[in-house]
């Protein structure tokens, strides 16, 4: 169903954003 696909997409984007934030946080820690 389309609605499910949209929800999946949102989740995916959220995960990507979270991963990005984590990456940035880790980079800052390394310095």
N, C-alpha and C positions, 0 to 999 in steps of 0.2 A: 504493500500500500504506500501511496505517496507520503502520507503523514509520517509513517514509520521511517521512510527514507530521509525525510527532513530531520527527524529526531536524531537519527544515526549521524547525519552530517553535523548537526550541532554538537553532539557528543565528541565526534572526531575533532572538530575545530577546538573545542574546549581542551581536549587532551593535548593537542598540538601546542596550544598556548601555554598550558601547564608545563609541558616539556621544555618549551623555550625559556620560561621563567626559571626553571630548575637549572638549565644550562648556564644562564646568565649568572645565577647565584653561585654556581660552582666555579665559574671563571673568576668571579670577584674573590672568592675564597683562596684561589690559587696564588693570587698576587701577594 
